[in-house]
Amino acid sequence: MSLNQQQNLFQTIQRLLRMGATSNAKNLITKLHPTDIASIIPLFPAEDQDCILSYLYDIKKIADIFSRLGSSFLKNYLKNHQDYARMAKILEMVASDDRADLLKELDDVDAQALLSLMTQDNSSEVSALLQYQETTAGALMSTEIFKLTEEMTVQNAIKTLREAHKAETIYYIYVVDELNNLKGVISLPQLFRAKDDSLLKELMFNDVVRVTVDESQQEVARLVSEYDFVALPVVDTNNKLMGVITVDDVIDVIQETAQEHAMKMGQASISDVEGDGGLRGIRKKLASYMIIFLGGLIICEVITDFYQWLPPEGIFAGFIPIILRFTGLIARQMSTISIYEMSQGLFLPKRVFRILIGQLCSTAIIGFFSSLTVVVYAFFRFHDNFKLSLAIVISLFFAMFISVLAGFFIPYFLRKIRIDLTHATGPVVNFFLDILTLLLYFGTLIRIVK
Amino acid sequence: MSLNQQQNLFQTIQRLLRMGATSNAKNLITKLHPTDIASIIPLFPAEDQDCILSYLYDIKKIADIFSRLGSSFLKNYLKNHQDYARMAKILEMVASDDRADLLKELDDVDAQALLSLMTQDNSSEVSALLQYQETTAGALMSTEIFKLTEEMTVQNAIKTLREAHKAETIYYIYVVDELNNLKGVISLPQLFRAKDDSLLKELMFNDVVRVTVDESQQEVARLVSEYDFVALPVVDTNNKLMGVITVDDVIDVIQETAQEHAMKMGQASISDVEGDGGLRGIRKKLASYMIIFLGGLIICEVITDFYQWLPPEGIFAGFIPIILRFTGLIARQMSTISIYEMSQGLFLPKRVFRILIGQLCSTAIIGFFSSLTVVVYAFFRFHDNFKLSLAIVISLFFAMFISVLAGFFIPYFLRKIRIDLTHATGPVVNFFLDILTLLLYFGTLIRIVK
């Protein structure tokens, strides 16, 4: 659904609920795809949310909606309703990998309460999944596998397939021996075309591409896209079949990896927008700034020492590279964040405000340390020229703040006037920033030094 | 297969072929997945390639290998063998979308020869697909659709499913009316669980998410990942079912889009590495450089005009921003290209040489125009200071060449010493580049001006 359709659907349902047209609303909602319901539910106030969920009689659909809404919605729902028994039933209908993801983020008390209300099978499945490291195949796999044995006939296989209730997604049939060792794989078209009395072991492909539970998710994504698979079996170190990873989860991995990569190319990271960067984020960035600083100071030395034909005031030029590279780096990070937010449709006032505050704070901290270094350096190097270092500190500090704002908002305005963002952003941002920054630098210099 | 496994497999087969151990080689090759065969075949000389292909009796597998190897391999194969009849038969086994992709890139004569040897159905399918614009859903879809009618029973549907020979990938069953209008969709698990005598129209989900043939591939990717589909039906403007897009093709779109986006974030583009940028690429880049230039000249004016307390030689500082932003932009583009090449496993001497030559040429052209502008500007602005503009032109020109090399090779060395490339690259490249560039600038200035 596009943003527009989403808005329309939200308004229609809101109107129906306000008019009390219950049967119409019910009719509309039951016909919607769970993804669409999940995308509009957060827009409603709490009582309307309950109302919408109560219209759905299909518990599988409710489970699907909860798995898409994620654990913060679930957490809120539990807090408001305290209905653990019903929620445990709903969660039992969620695929095991998504169920583990939901429970992982809950408070321990809530998670334990829900687990204790599930059947033994379902709760132990989830407990097992929760033990895998977050970036491994184990954490991505679902334990609902459709598997059959080698000695089964095609006719029986199809019969079993028709009676299977748990496996939601059947793309391949995995064949195991009596010890649950993965022996082969058969695709559905292959199975269908075979004669009724053929045995599965005669049909199956033996050399199954598989991963172990502790394989990285990047490798899983690479294999799935290289071989065009829709699912990939996961085994333990003894080749026992443990689970299956489906292509929809792989697409999420590919998209997350791609976003993280694009952010890194812009010297930013996802943690900058999710607000969980904190001090670790600053430390990581500080290294980049220190490299720029060191380079800048070396250039300063080069300019002042080697070329003594310069007038004493000429040393001001030595700080231009530091200022330009600082503002350039900040602006680049901020444009990357801004373009990311727009591409995700997240450029909303509340978020923008939170991100800007966060970035201004970390910029202030980095600016403080940088300025301190400048003062110390200038004191030992040009102790007869204290005014110069003061001018540099002041203009550096303000230039950094201007960079945060310019880097963030210029891509937004470029998009408003429909200029291809990503390509034009860098030079355009630098254009305005350089002029502003150097006006500021020279303005301060003139006021203080002259 | 990892690069290592690929190398091992290649050496094993090479050894078997050299020893004349035909039956062993045959045995090994027939057991391999078509993806694996396709990944090693280009490593062999022509006669070995023919040998390997001749071992495969399964024409479907050969078709799969050709579709993965792409049209440049096919073009070569046709040139060496001239066996159009056999190739037409092989291509008929390739899915229609891939077949269209293969033929699109061939010479018109070859493509027409192959089409004329195919059955009427297969050749008209491809001709129809070739008419869709490259970035639309139509160009991505396959015309092999498994579709059934509303009045069919579940029992008959399963029977038809088992007899279907054309559709290679069956994830959903699309239900159409007698005019081929898309009416509904049923997933396989749903079909299997239903009673034998239910009609499809009682089971199907009516509100099918679909795209039209001229929808953008980005929108297709968004829908597939939002709804977790494994396939998406494509209709024409009258809602007639035209084809189906499967998730493997969508993954390719997602990856290409992500790569193109990451390249753009680094101010580069895929055409820089594929060598099809040419003059259009230079024109696009020229705009960025002109913006930097304009900004730099304004800064120059600011520095020289507004702050007249500067000594006359002080104007040298006015050109520092232009030089730094130029080298920064070039280095950023080159690191982006370098990181892309490494991430794709394409960092090979022949390619590296071709890319570097291309980039050095386009840099020379841009450098020439930029230098010309500097000379003209400096002539009108500081006609008493011709030496200054000469020094700037010389150092700018050389600094640009250094930037190409430093931007390209520093990420490579960072990877050799295992530093997280993408994050560290920017500051480290600028560190070395700034020092080198400004040493060059001041060195030239001193030699020429003093």
HADDOCK unambig.tbl for C-alpha pairs under 7 A between the chains (distance, minus, plus):
assign (segid A and resid 35 and name CA) (segid B and resid 227 and name CA) 6.10 0.50 0.50
assign (segid A and resid 162 and name CA) (segid B and resid 192 and name CA) 4.49 0.50 0.50
assign (segid A and resid 162 and name CA) (segid B and resid 193 and name CA) 5.42 0.50 0.50
assign (segid A and resid 163 and name CA) (segid B and resid 193 and name CA) 6.44 0.50 0.50
assign (segid A and resid 168 and name CA) (segid B and resid 189 and name CA) 6.73 0.50 0.50
assign (segid A and resid 189 and name CA) (segid B and resid 168 and name CA) 6.69 0.50 0.50
assign (segid A and resid 192 and name CA) (segid B and resid 162 and name CA) 4.49 0.50 0.50
assign (segid A and resid 193 and name CA) (segid B and resid 162 and name CA) 5.42 0.50 0.50
assign (segid A and resid 193 and name CA) (segid B and resid 163 and name CA) 6.44 0.50 0.50
assign (segid A and resid 225 and name CA) (segid B and resid 248 and name CA) 6.78 0.50 0.50
assign (segid A and resid 225 and name CA) (segid B and resid 251 and name CA) 6.75 0.50 0.50
assign (segid A and resid 227 and name CA) (segid B and resid 35 and name CA) 6.12 0.50 0.50
assign (segid A and resid 228 and name CA) (segid B and resid 248 and name CA) 5.21 0.50 0.50
assign (segid A and resid 248 and name CA) (segid B and resid 225 and name CA) 6.77 0.50 0.50
assign (segid A and resid 248 and name CA) (segid B and resid 228 and name CA) 5.20 0.50 0.50
assign (segid A and resid 251 and name CA) (segid B and resid 225 and name CA) 6.72 0.50 0.50
assign (segid A and resid 258 and name CA) (segid B and resid 258 and name CA) 5.72 0.50 0.50
assign (segid A and resid 262 and name CA) (segid B and resid 262 and name CA) 4.57 0.50 0.50
assign (segid A and resid 262 and name CA) (segid B and resid 265 and name CA) 6.77 0.50 0.50
assign (segid A and resid 264 and name CA) (segid B and resid 422 and name CA) 5.63 0.50 0.50
assign (segid A and resid 264 and name CA) (segid B and resid 423 and name CA) 5.61 0.50 0.50
assign (segid A and resid 265 and name CA) (segid B and resid 262 and name CA) 6.69 0.50 0.50
assign (segid A and resid 265 and name CA) (segid B and resid 265 and name CA) 6.58 0.50 0.50
assign (segid A and resid 265 and name CA) (segid B and resid 266 and name CA) 6.30 0.50 0.50
assign (segid A and resid 265 and name CA) (segid B and resid 422 and name CA) 5.58 0.50 0.50
assign (segid A and resid 265 and name CA) (segid B and resid 423 and name CA) 6.94 0.50 0.50
assign (segid A and resid 266 and name CA) (segid B and resid 265 and name CA) 6.26 0.50 0.50
assign (segid A and resid 266 and name CA) (segid B and resid 266 and name CA) 6.96 0.50 0.50
assign (segid A and resid 267 and name CA) (segid B and resid 423 and name CA) 5.57 0.50 0.50
assign (segid A and resid 288 and name CA) (segid B and resid 427 and name CA) 5.65 0.50 0.50
assign (segid A and resid 291 and name CA) (segid B and resid 427 and name CA) 6.24 0.50 0.50
assign (segid A and resid 291 and name CA) (segid B and resid 428 and name CA) 6.78 0.50 0.50
assign (segid A and resid 291 and name CA) (segid B and resid 431 and name CA) 6.66 0.50 0.50
assign (segid A and resid 292 and name CA) (segid B and resid 427 and name CA) 6.09 0.50 0.50
assign (segid A and resid 292 and name CA) (segid B and resid 431 and name CA) 6.09 0.50 0.50
assign (segid A and resid 295 and name CA) (segid B and resid 431 and name CA) 5.07 0.50 0.50
assign (segid A and resid 295 and name CA) (segid B and resid 435 and name CA) 6.70 0.50 0.50
assign (segid A and resid 299 and name CA) (segid B and resid 435 and name CA) 5.84 0.50 0.50
assign (segid A and resid 314 and name CA) (segid B and resid 314 and name CA) 6.53 0.50 0.50
assign (segid A and resid 317 and name CA) (segid B and resid 317 and name CA) 5.68 0.50 0.50
assign (segid A and resid 422 and name CA) (segid B and resid 264 and name CA) 5.63 0.50 0.50
assign (segid A and resid 422 and name CA) (segid B and resid 265 and name CA) 5.61 0.50 0.50
assign (segid A and resid 423 and name CA) (segid B and resid 264 and name CA) 5.63 0.50 0.50
assign (segid A and resid 423 and name CA) (segid B and resid 265 and name CA) 6.98 0.50 0.50
assign (segid A and resid 423 and name CA) (segid B and resid 267 and name CA) 5.55 0.50 0.50
assign (segid A and resid 424 and name CA) (segid B and resid 288 and name CA) 6.98 0.50 0.50
assign (segid A and resid 427 and name CA) (segid B and resid 288 and name CA) 5.65 0.50 0.50
assign (segid A and resid 427 and name CA) (segid B and resid 291 and name CA) 6.24 0.50 0.50
assign (segid A and resid 427 and name CA) (segid B and resid 292 and name CA) 6.08 0.50 0.50
assign (segid A and resid 428 and name CA) (segid B and resid 291 and name CA) 6.80 0.50 0.50
assign (segid A and resid 431 and name CA) (segid B and resid 291 and name CA) 6.66 0.50 0.50
assign (segid A and resid 431 and name CA) (segid B and resid 292 and name CA) 6.09 0.50 0.50
assign (segid A and resid 431 and name CA) (segid B and resid 295 and name CA) 5.05 0.50 0.50
assign (segid A and resid 435 and name CA) (segid B and resid 295 and name CA) 6.69 0.50 0.50
assign (segid A and resid 435 and name CA) (segid B and resid 299 and name CA) 5.82 0.50 0.50
